[in-house]
Amino acid sequence: MTALPPVDRASLVATRRDIHQHPELGFEETRTATLIVDRLRSFNYQVTPGIGRTGVVALKQKDGRPRCVLLRADMDGLPVDEANAVPYRSKHAGKMHACGHDGHVAIGLEVARRLAPLDLDGSVKFAFQPAEEASNGAQAMIGDGVLDSPTVHAAFGIHLWNDLPVGTIGIMAGPVMASVDQFEIEIHGRGGHAAAPHQTIDPVLIAAHVITGLQTLVSRRRDPMDEVVLSVTEVHAGRAFNVIPARADLRGTVRTFGGRFWDEAPRLVTETAQGIARAFGAEALVHYHRLSSPLINDEQQSALMRDVAARVVGAGNVRSGVRTMGGEDMAYFLERVPGCFAFVGSAPRNGPASPHHSPTFDIDEESLVIAAELLTQTAVQYLNV
Protein backbone atom coordinates (compact mmCIF):
# COMPACT_ATOMS: atom_id res chain seq x y z
CA MET A 1 0.00 0.00 0.00
CA THR A 2 1.47 3.37 -1.02
CA ALA A 3 -1.45 5.77 -0.54
CA LEU A 4 -1.25 7.80 2.66
CA PRO A 5 -4.33 7.30 4.85
CA PRO A 6 -6.11 10.54 5.83
CA VAL A 7 -5.80 11.95 9.32
CA ASP A 8 -8.41 10.54 11.69
CA ARG A 9 -9.35 13.74 13.49
CA ALA A 10 -11.91 12.14 15.78
CA SER A 11 -9.41 9.57 17.02
CA LEU A 12 -6.72 12.22 17.46
CA VAL A 13 -8.95 14.39 19.62
CA ALA A 14 -10.29 11.45 21.62
CA THR A 15 -6.79 10.15 22.37
CA ARG A 16 -5.54 13.57 23.38
CA ARG A 17 -8.49 14.13 25.70
CA ASP A 18 -8.14 10.70 27.28
CA ILE A 19 -4.48 11.34 28.07
CA HIS A 20 -5.30 14.86 29.27
CA GLN A 21 -7.64 13.44 31.89
CA HIS A 22 -4.91 11.14 33.21
CA PRO A 23 -1.69 13.16 33.45
CA GLU A 24 1.41 11.49 34.84
CA LEU A 25 4.62 13.17 35.96
CA GLY A 26 8.08 12.38 34.67
CA PHE A 27 9.12 8.71 34.94
CA GLU A 28 5.62 7.90 36.26
CA GLU A 29 3.96 7.58 32.83
CA THR A 30 2.85 3.96 33.25
CA ARG A 31 -0.77 4.35 32.13
CA THR A 32 0.26 6.48 29.20
CA ALA A 33 2.96 3.99 28.20
CA THR A 34 0.51 1.09 28.38
CA LEU A 35 -1.92 2.94 26.11
CA ILE A 36 0.91 3.63 23.65
CA VAL A 37 2.18 0.04 23.66
CA ASP A 38 -1.28 -1.39 23.04
CA ARG A 39 -2.00 1.02 20.20
CA LEU A 40 1.37 0.52 18.50
CA ARG A 41 1.10 -3.27 18.66
CA SER A 42 -2.29 -3.03 16.99
CA PHE A 43 -0.48 -1.27 14.12
CA ASN A 44 2.02 -4.19 13.93
CA TYR A 45 5.10 -2.25 15.02
CA GLN A 46 8.01 -3.84 16.85
CA VAL A 47 7.39 -2.33 20.29
CA THR A 48 9.85 -2.13 23.16
CA PRO A 49 8.62 -0.61 26.46
CA GLY A 50 10.83 0.38 29.36
CA ILE A 51 13.38 2.34 27.32
CA GLY A 52 14.55 5.23 29.50
CA ARG A 53 12.56 3.72 32.40
CA THR A 54 9.00 4.47 31.23
CA GLY A 55 9.65 5.32 27.58
CA VAL A 56 8.35 3.34 24.60
CA VAL A 57 10.12 2.68 21.30
CA ALA A 58 8.36 1.43 18.16
CA LEU A 59 10.08 0.34 14.97
CA LYS A 60 8.91 -0.25 11.42
CA GLN A 61 12.05 -1.65 9.80
CA LYS A 62 12.85 -1.89 6.11
CA ASP A 63 15.36 -4.65 5.43
CA GLY A 64 18.19 -3.70 3.10
CA ARG A 65 17.63 0.02 3.56
CA PRO A 66 20.03 1.56 6.10
CA ARG A 67 18.35 4.94 6.43
CA CYS A 68 16.31 5.34 9.64
CA VAL A 69 14.34 8.36 10.86
CA LEU A 70 13.33 8.97 14.48
CA LEU A 71 10.08 10.72 15.40
CA ARG A 72 9.88 11.81 19.04
CA ALA A 73 6.90 12.61 21.30
CA ASP A 74 7.15 13.46 25.00
CA MET A 75 4.61 12.06 27.46
CA ASP A 76 4.86 13.74 30.88
CA GLY A 77 2.58 16.23 32.59
CA LEU A 78 3.28 18.91 35.17
CA PRO A 79 2.59 19.35 38.91
CA VAL A 80 -0.17 21.91 38.24
CA ASP A 81 -3.80 22.03 39.42
CA GLU A 82 -5.98 22.43 36.33
CA ALA A 83 -8.40 25.38 36.40
CA ASN A 84 -10.18 24.67 33.11
CA ALA A 85 -13.89 23.82 33.28
CA VAL A 86 -13.85 21.39 30.35
CA PRO A 87 -15.26 17.85 30.13
CA TYR A 88 -11.77 16.42 29.68
CA ARG A 89 -10.11 18.24 32.57
CA SER A 90 -7.55 16.38 34.68
CA LYS A 91 -8.95 13.79 37.06
CA HIS A 92 -5.84 13.92 39.26
CA ALA A 93 -5.38 16.78 41.71
CA GLY A 94 -2.05 18.51 41.41
CA LYS A 95 -1.28 17.06 37.98
CA MET A 96 -2.06 18.50 34.57
CA HIS A 97 -1.00 18.38 30.96
CA ALA A 98 -0.20 22.09 30.92
CA CYS A 99 2.29 22.05 28.04
CA GLY A 100 0.68 20.02 25.25
CA HIS A 101 2.42 16.69 25.74
CA ASP A 102 -0.96 14.95 25.72
CA GLY A 103 -1.33 16.25 22.18
CA HIS A 104 2.19 15.16 21.29
CA VAL A 105 1.42 11.57 22.26
CA ALA A 106 -1.85 11.58 20.29
CA ILE A 107 -0.02 13.02 17.28
CA GLY A 108 2.74 10.42 17.50
CA LEU A 109 0.23 7.60 17.59
CA GLU A 110 -1.69 9.00 14.62
CA VAL A 111 1.52 9.34 12.61
CA ALA A 112 2.39 5.75 13.48
CA ARG A 113 -1.05 4.59 12.30
CA ARG A 114 -0.71 6.42 8.99
CA LEU A 115 2.82 5.19 8.28
CA ALA A 116 2.12 1.57 9.24
CA PRO A 117 0.74 0.37 5.86
CA LEU A 118 3.20 2.33 3.71
CA ASP A 119 6.09 0.80 1.79
CA LEU A 120 8.77 3.27 2.94
CA ASP A 121 12.29 3.39 1.56
CA GLY A 122 13.84 3.00 5.00
CA SER A 123 12.98 2.48 8.65
CA VAL A 124 10.97 4.69 10.98
CA LYS A 125 11.41 4.64 14.74
CA PHE A 126 9.14 6.32 17.28
CA ALA A 127 10.43 7.49 20.67
CA PHE A 128 7.66 8.17 23.18
CA GLN A 129 9.80 9.91 25.76
CA PRO A 130 9.29 10.35 29.51
CA ALA A 131 10.36 13.22 31.74
CA GLU A 132 10.91 16.06 29.29
CA GLU A 133 9.95 18.57 31.98
CA ALA A 134 12.76 17.23 34.17
CA SER A 135 15.14 17.59 31.21
CA ASN A 136 16.58 14.09 31.54
CA GLY A 137 14.15 11.77 29.78
CA ALA A 138 15.92 12.07 26.43
CA GLN A 139 19.25 11.21 28.04
CA ALA A 140 17.67 8.17 29.68
CA MET A 141 16.37 6.89 26.35
CA ILE A 142 19.67 7.57 24.59
CA GLY A 143 21.47 5.73 27.36
CA ASP A 144 19.21 2.74 26.73
CA GLY A 145 20.09 2.74 23.02
CA VAL A 146 17.16 4.45 21.32
CA LEU A 147 19.47 5.79 18.60
CA ASP A 148 20.88 2.32 17.87
CA SER A 149 19.67 -0.99 16.36
CA PRO A 150 19.05 0.29 13.76
CA THR A 151 21.17 3.43 13.75
CA VAL A 152 19.11 6.62 13.55
CA HIS A 153 20.21 9.02 10.81
CA ALA A 154 17.82 11.94 11.42
CA ALA A 155 15.35 13.01 14.11
CA PHE A 156 12.26 15.19 13.94
CA GLY A 157 9.79 16.48 16.50
CA ILE A 158 7.17 19.15 17.09
CA HIS A 159 5.85 21.22 19.95
CA LEU A 160 2.30 22.52 20.02
CA TRP A 161 2.86 26.22 20.58
CA ASN A 162 0.37 28.67 22.08
CA ASP A 163 2.50 31.66 21.09
CA LEU A 164 1.48 30.99 17.46
CA PRO A 165 -2.07 30.88 16.05
CA VAL A 166 -3.39 27.60 14.74
CA GLY A 167 -2.69 27.27 11.04
CA THR A 168 0.89 28.50 11.34
CA ILE A 169 4.17 26.61 11.80
CA GLY A 170 7.47 28.01 13.06
CA ILE A 171 10.65 26.49 11.61
CA MET A 172 14.19 27.82 11.46
CA ALA A 173 17.69 26.41 11.37
CA GLY A 174 20.21 26.98 14.14
CA PRO A 175 19.55 27.45 17.87
CA VAL A 176 15.82 27.73 18.55
CA MET A 177 15.51 26.69 22.21
CA ALA A 178 17.83 27.63 25.02
CA SER A 179 20.07 25.68 27.32
CA VAL A 180 18.64 24.87 30.75
CA ASP A 181 20.93 25.33 33.74
CA GLN A 182 19.84 25.18 37.37
CA PHE A 183 21.64 26.68 40.34
CA GLU A 184 21.10 26.27 44.08
CA ILE A 185 22.74 28.59 46.59
CA GLU A 186 22.94 27.98 50.34
CA ILE A 187 23.82 31.09 52.37
CA HIS A 188 25.04 30.25 55.87
CA GLY A 189 25.14 33.14 58.34
CA ARG A 190 24.45 33.37 62.07
CA GLY A 191 20.93 33.51 63.43
CA GLY A 192 19.60 35.49 66.34
CA HIS A 193 16.90 37.84 67.62
CA ALA A 194 15.36 40.17 65.07
CA ALA A 195 15.67 42.99 67.64
CA ALA A 196 19.46 42.53 67.81
CA PRO A 197 20.64 42.22 64.19
CA HIS A 198 24.15 43.33 65.17
CA GLN A 199 24.60 40.00 66.91
CA THR A 200 23.80 38.07 63.74
CA ILE A 201 25.04 37.60 60.19
CA ASP A 202 21.74 38.02 58.39
CA PRO A 203 21.42 35.55 55.48
CA VAL A 204 18.15 37.15 54.34
CA LEU A 205 19.86 40.49 53.72
CA ILE A 206 22.76 38.70 52.05
CA ALA A 207 20.33 36.77 49.84
CA ALA A 208 18.82 40.05 48.68
CA HIS A 209 22.26 41.33 47.69
CA VAL A 210 23.08 38.04 45.94
CA ILE A 211 19.85 38.26 43.91
CA THR A 212 20.72 41.80 42.85
CA GLY A 213 24.30 40.80 42.12
CA LEU A 214 23.22 37.90 39.93
CA GLN A 215 21.13 40.27 37.81
CA THR A 216 24.23 42.32 37.03
CA LEU A 217 25.74 39.28 35.36
CA VAL A 218 23.23 39.82 32.56
CA SER A 219 23.35 43.62 32.56
CA ARG A 220 27.13 44.02 32.92
CA ARG A 221 29.00 40.74 32.42
CA ARG A 222 27.67 39.43 29.12
CA ASP A 223 27.85 40.69 25.55
CA PRO A 224 24.66 42.72 24.98
CA MET A 225 24.26 40.96 21.62
CA ASP A 226 23.93 37.56 23.33
CA GLU A 227 20.55 36.23 24.47
CA VAL A 228 20.71 35.35 28.16
CA VAL A 229 18.09 34.95 30.89
CA LEU A 230 18.99 34.56 34.55
CA SER A 231 16.11 34.18 36.98
CA VAL A 232 16.05 33.55 40.72
CA THR A 233 12.82 31.63 41.20
CA GLU A 234 12.88 30.39 44.80
CA VAL A 235 13.82 32.08 48.08
CA HIS A 236 13.49 30.24 51.39
CA ALA A 237 14.52 31.56 54.81
CA GLY A 238 13.18 31.60 58.34
CA ARG A 239 9.90 30.69 60.00
CA ALA A 240 9.25 33.38 62.57
CA PHE A 241 8.80 37.15 62.27
CA ASN A 242 11.08 37.86 65.23
CA VAL A 243 13.94 35.51 64.38
CA ILE A 244 16.78 36.15 61.97
CA PRO A 245 17.51 32.68 60.56
CA ALA A 246 20.93 31.15 60.19
CA ARG A 247 20.41 30.08 56.58
CA ALA A 248 18.76 31.23 53.37
CA ASP A 249 18.36 29.21 50.19
CA LEU A 250 18.06 30.45 46.62
CA ARG A 251 17.27 28.54 43.47
CA GLY A 252 17.10 29.63 39.87
CA THR A 253 17.96 29.09 36.24
CA VAL A 254 20.24 30.38 33.49
CA ARG A 255 19.16 30.17 29.83
CA THR A 256 21.39 30.85 26.80
CA PHE A 257 21.84 29.83 23.19
CA GLY A 258 25.39 28.77 23.95
CA GLY A 259 28.54 30.81 23.50
CA ARG A 260 30.88 32.50 25.95
CA PHE A 261 28.33 33.27 28.66
CA TRP A 262 27.17 29.64 28.67
CA ASP A 263 30.80 28.57 29.18
CA GLU A 264 31.36 31.07 31.99
CA ALA A 265 28.00 30.96 33.79
CA PRO A 266 28.91 28.35 36.45
CA ARG A 267 32.00 30.31 37.48
CA LEU A 268 30.25 33.70 37.38
CA VAL A 269 27.28 32.55 39.49
CA THR A 270 29.59 30.88 42.01
CA GLU A 271 32.01 33.79 42.31
CA THR A 272 29.21 36.34 42.65
CA ALA A 273 27.36 34.45 45.39
CA GLN A 274 30.48 33.56 47.34
CA GLY A 275 32.04 37.00 47.01
CA ILE A 276 28.95 38.79 48.29
CA ALA A 277 28.52 36.32 51.13
CA ARG A 278 32.15 36.71 52.22
CA ALA A 279 31.80 40.50 52.22
CA PHE A 280 29.13 40.09 54.92
CA GLY A 281 31.07 37.45 56.85
CA ALA A 282 28.90 34.57 55.65
CA GLU A 283 29.50 31.50 53.52
CA ALA A 284 27.77 30.55 50.27
CA LEU A 285 27.68 27.05 48.84
CA VAL A 286 26.74 26.90 45.15
CA HIS A 287 25.51 23.84 43.25
CA TYR A 288 25.34 24.38 39.49
CA HIS A 289 23.73 21.80 37.18
CA ARG A 290 23.59 21.56 33.40
CA LEU A 291 20.17 20.11 32.57
CA SER A 292 19.93 20.61 28.81
CA SER A 293 22.06 22.13 26.08
CA PRO A 294 20.68 24.52 23.42
CA LEU A 295 18.43 22.88 20.84
CA ILE A 296 20.02 23.40 17.42
CA ASN A 297 18.19 22.58 14.20
CA ASP A 298 20.18 21.24 11.27
CA GLU A 299 20.17 23.44 8.16
CA GLN A 300 19.39 20.69 5.64
CA GLN A 301 16.70 18.96 7.69
CA SER A 302 15.10 22.29 8.59
CA ALA A 303 14.84 23.09 4.87
CA LEU A 304 13.20 19.71 4.28
CA MET A 305 10.69 20.22 7.08
CA ARG A 306 10.03 23.81 5.97
CA ASP A 307 9.15 22.59 2.47
CA VAL A 308 6.73 20.06 3.96
CA ALA A 309 5.20 22.73 6.21
CA ALA A 310 4.62 24.97 3.20
CA ARG A 311 2.62 22.19 1.57
CA VAL A 312 0.61 21.61 4.75
CA VAL A 313 -0.32 25.19 5.74
CA GLY A 314 0.87 27.31 2.80
CA ALA A 315 4.21 29.08 2.47
CA GLY A 316 2.80 32.32 3.89
CA ASN A 317 1.94 30.57 7.15
CA VAL A 318 5.43 29.14 7.74
CA ARG A 319 7.27 31.50 10.06
CA SER A 320 10.99 31.84 10.59
CA GLY A 321 12.62 33.52 13.57
CA VAL A 322 10.49 31.61 16.09
CA ARG A 323 12.77 31.00 19.07
CA THR A 324 12.32 30.77 22.82
CA MET A 325 14.46 30.87 25.94
CA GLY A 326 12.54 27.83 27.09
CA GLY A 327 14.44 24.56 26.99
CA GLU A 328 13.84 21.12 25.49
CA ASP A 329 15.77 17.92 25.99
CA MET A 330 15.08 17.03 22.35
CA ALA A 331 18.37 18.93 22.15
CA TYR A 332 20.19 15.73 23.17
CA PHE A 333 18.81 13.85 20.16
CA LEU A 334 19.80 16.69 17.83
CA GLU A 335 23.31 16.80 19.31
CA ARG A 336 23.84 13.27 18.04
CA VAL A 337 21.92 13.20 14.75
CA PRO A 338 20.81 15.99 12.38
CA GLY A 339 17.18 16.94 12.53
CA CYS A 340 14.60 19.63 13.12
CA PHE A 341 12.16 20.60 15.87
CA ALA A 342 9.18 22.68 14.74
CA PHE A 343 6.59 24.80 16.54
CA VAL A 344 3.00 24.10 15.49
CA GLY A 345 0.64 26.96 16.31
CA SER A 346 -2.07 25.89 18.76
CA ALA A 347 -3.63 29.20 19.87
CA PRO A 348 -7.12 29.98 18.57
CA ARG A 349 -7.21 32.25 15.54
CA ASN A 350 -9.46 34.81 17.24
CA GLY A 351 -7.22 35.61 20.19
CA PRO A 352 -4.39 34.63 22.50
CA ALA A 353 -4.38 31.39 24.43
CA SER A 354 -3.24 30.70 27.98
CA PRO A 355 0.55 30.33 28.26
CA HIS A 356 2.34 27.04 28.63
CA HIS A 357 2.61 25.72 32.20
CA SER A 358 -0.40 27.75 33.35
CA PRO A 359 -3.44 26.13 35.07
CA THR A 360 -5.69 27.34 32.23
CA PHE A 361 -3.51 26.02 29.40
CA ASP A 362 -5.44 24.45 26.52
CA ILE A 363 -5.05 24.17 22.76
CA ASP A 364 -7.04 24.59 19.59
CA GLU A 365 -7.38 20.93 18.63
CA GLU A 366 -7.12 21.67 14.91
CA SER A 367 -3.39 21.94 15.66
CA LEU A 368 -3.35 18.17 16.24
CA VAL A 369 -4.36 17.56 12.63
CA ILE A 370 -1.76 19.98 11.29
CA ALA A 371 1.04 18.51 13.41
CA ALA A 372 0.13 14.94 12.43
CA GLU A 373 0.22 15.90 8.77
CA LEU A 374 3.53 17.72 9.18
CA LEU A 375 5.31 14.83 10.92
CA THR A 376 3.86 12.16 8.63
CA GLN A 377 4.88 13.92 5.45
CA THR A 378 8.28 14.83 6.91
CA ALA A 379 9.05 11.17 7.59
CA VAL A 380 7.90 10.13 4.11
CA GLN A 381 9.86 12.94 2.46
CA TYR A 382 13.05 12.13 4.38
CA LEU A 383 12.96 8.40 3.66
CA ASN A 384 11.94 8.67 0.03
CA VAL A 385 14.26 11.48 -1.09
N, C-alpha and C positions, 0 to 999 in steps of 0.2 A: 504494500500500500504506500503510495507516494503523496496522496492528497492530504493536506493538513486539516485535521478536524477543526470545526469552529469552536470558539470559546464558549464554554457552558457557564453563562453568567449566573444562573440560578444556583448551580452547585458552588461556584466561587463564593458567592455571598453567604450561602448557608454554611459553608466550611469556616469562613472567616468569623461569622457570628457565633458558631459553636465554640471555636477556640477562644473568642473574646470573653465568653461567659466563664471560661475555666482557665484563667491565667495562672502560669507557674513561673516562679523565679528561677534564676540561673542555676543550672545543674540540678533542678528539681522537675524538669519537664517530662515526667514519666507518662502522664496521660496524653500529652501532645505527641510524644514519641510513639506511643502505641497506636494512636490514630494514623500517624504518618506511615508506620510500618505496614499496617493493615491495608491502607490505600495503595501503597506502592506495590505490595505483593499482588494485589488484584490487577495491577497493570503489567504483571510479569517481569518486574525488575529483579535483579540480584540485590537483595536488601541486607545490610549489615547494621544492626543496632549497636549501641554501646560504644560508638566511636567518639572519643572526647567525653567520656562518661555517659552523658545522656543524648549525644548526637546520633543521627541516623544518616547512613550513606546508601545511595541507590545507584546502580550501574546498569546501563544498557550498552553492552560491548559489541563492537564490530570487529570480528576476527580479520586479521590481515591488514587492518588500517590503524596505524600507530597514533594518529591524532586523537586527542581526548580533550573535551571541554568540560569545565566544572561550572555548575550553577549553584549558587549559595543562597540559603534563606535562613534567617535567625528566628529563634523560637520563643525566647524568654520575655516575660512581662516585668513589671516594675512594682516596687512596694508603695503603691499609691491607692488611696481610697477613691473609687470612681464616683463622680458626682452627676453623671449623665442619667437622665430619666428615659432610657430606651429599653425596649423589650429584651435586648441582648446584653444588658449591662452585666458586669462581673458578679458572679455568685459567691465570691470569696473576699471577705473583708480584708482590706489592707493590701490587696493585689489587683493589678489592672494592666491590661494591654494599652499603655499610654504612649506608645511610640510606633505602632503600626506593624509590629512583628506578627500579630495574628493574621494580618493581610499578607505578609510575606510568606507565611507557611501555606496559606490557601493558594497563593499565586504559584509557588513552587510545585504544589501537587497538581494544579491544573496544567502547568507546563509539562510535567511528567506524563500526564494522561495524553496530552496532544502529541508528544514525541514518541510515545510507546509504539504505535503501529508503523512509524516511518522507517524507510530504508535509508539510514543516514550513512554518510561516507566517513565514519569515525565513531568514536564512543562518546557517550554523554554520562556524566557523573553528577549526582545531586548531593549537596552537603546541607542537611538540615542541622543548623548549628545551635548549640546551647550557649547561654551566658555571654551574649554580646554586651549587655549592659555592664558586666563586670570586667569587660575587656580582656578576657582570657579564654573564652570558648574556642576561638579560632586556633589559638596556640595548642589547646588540648587536642583538637581534631588533627592538626598537622602532626603533633607528636605521636598520634596513633596511626599515621600513615595515610591520611585522606588524599594526599597528593601523589600517592604511589599506587601501583598495581591496579590498573595501568597508570603510567605517568601522565599527569595533567599538563597540558601545554598552554592553556589559557583559562582564565576565570572571569565570570561575569556575575553581577548582582545588581539589585535595585533597592532603593529606599523610598517608600511612600513619603511624600514631602508636603507638609501643610504650609510651607512658605511659598508654594507654587500652586496656581489654580489647576483644577483637573482639566485635562486636555493639553497640558504642556509637559515637556520633558527637559530636564537640565543635564547636559553632558559636556564635559570639557576634559582635555588632556592635562596632565601634570597634577600637582597637589590640589585636592579638592576638599579633604577633611583633615583636621589638625591632629597633631600628636596629643596624647593624653598622659600627662604626668600628675602624680599625686604627692603632696608633701604633708607631713605631720610634724608639728613642732611642740615640744614639751618645754615650758619655761618653769624652772625651779627657783623660787625665791625663799623668803622666810615669812611665815604667817604671823598674825598677831591681832590685837584689838583694833577695830576700825577707828577708834578714838585716839590711838597712839601710832600713827603711820610711821613716825620716825624710828620706831622699834622694829620695823618690818623691812623686807625687800619686796615690794608690791608687784606680784607677777601680772596683775590685771593691768596696771599702768604700763608695764613693760610690753605686754601683749599689744596694747594700743599703739605704742611706738613701733613695734615690729610690723604690725599691719600697715601703718603708714610708710615705713621704710621699704616694705616689699613692693608697694605701689610705685616707688621711685625707680625700681628696676625697669619698669616699662617706660616711664616718662623720661628717664635720664641715663639708663645703662644699655639700651638697645638702639639699633639703627631705626630711625623713624620710618624707614621704608619697609621694615619687616613687620609682618602681622604677628602680634603676640597678645595673649590674654593671660593675666594672672589674677586669680580670684581667691580670697580667703572666704571660705564658705561655712566654717564651724568655729565657734569660740565657746569654750567651756571653762568655768572657774567659779569656785565657791558655792556655798549653799545658804549662807546666812547674811543678812544685811549689815550686821555689826562685826563681821569677821573678815579680815583680809586673809585670803587663802595662801597656802604655800606654793600652789602650782596653778598654772593656766595652760590650756591646750588649744592649739590652733590646727586647722586642717584646711587644705585648699588644693587648687589645681593650676597647672601651667599648660597653655595650649599654644603651639606654634606650627608652622609649615616646614620645620626643619631649619637648618642654617646655623649661624654662629650662636645665636641666643639659645637655641635648643641644646647645643653642645655645652654652653656655659651655665645653664640654668641651675643644675644641682649645686654647683660651687657658689653661685651668686646668692641663692636662697639661704644656703647654710651660713655663708660668711655674714650676710646681713642680720640674720636672726641671732647668731652667736655674738657678733660685735655689739649689737644693741643691748643684749642681755648682760654682757660683761661690763658695759658702761654703767649699768645700774647695780653691779655687784651680784648679778644672778647668773644662772647657767641655762643654756638652751641646748637641747638635744634635737637634732633634725633627722628625720627619716624621709628619704626621697625615693620615689618609685616610678619607674617607667612602665606605663600600662599599655600604651599603644603608640606606634610610630605614625607619621603622617601617611594618609592614604593617597597614593600617587597612581593616576590612571596612565596607562600606556598610550602613546600617540597613535599607533596603528590600530589597536583594538578600539580605541575611542572613536576613531574615524569610522570603523565598521559599524559600531553601535549607533553612531550619529546618523549614518545612512539609513539604518533600519528604523530609527526613531522618526526620521523624516517621512518614511513610507507609512508609518503608523498614525502619526498625528499631523503631518504636514510640515514642511521645512520651516514655515514661519512660526511654528509652535515649539521648535527645538531651540532651547536657550543655552548659550554659552555663558561663562563667567559665574556660574552658580557654585559657590563654595561656602563652607561653614567652618567655624572654629570648633564645632562639635567633632567628636572622634568616633572611629569605627574600627573594630578589629578585623574587618575585611582587609585592612591594610596588610596584615600578615600574609594573607594569600597572595596579594599583589606584589609583595616584596619578593616572592619566590617564582611567580609566573606572571607573564604579561596579561593584562585584562582591563576591564572598565567597570566602574560602579556609577550608576545613573540615578538621578532624582526624578521620580515620577510624581507630578503634581497631584495632590489629593485634597486640596481645599475647594470648597464649592465655588462655582463661577461667580456667584452674586455677592461674594463678600469673604472676609478673612475667616479662617478656622482657628480653633483653639490650638495653642502651641504644643509641640511635643513635650511629653513628661508632665502635662497638666492634668488635673482630675476631670476636666471636661473635654479631653482630647477625643476626637472622632474623625472619620474620613468620609469623603464622597466616594461611595463604593464603585462608581464608574471607573475610578483609578485602578481597581483590581483588574478590570478587563484590559485596560491599556497596558498595564505592567505585564500581564500574562502574554499579551501579543508581542510586546517588545522582547521579552526574554526568549520566547519560543522562536521567533524569527531570527534573533541574534544567534542562537545555537545552530539553527539550520544554515544560516549564512556562513558562520565560521567553519563548520564541518564540510560544507559543500563548495567552498571557494576553490 
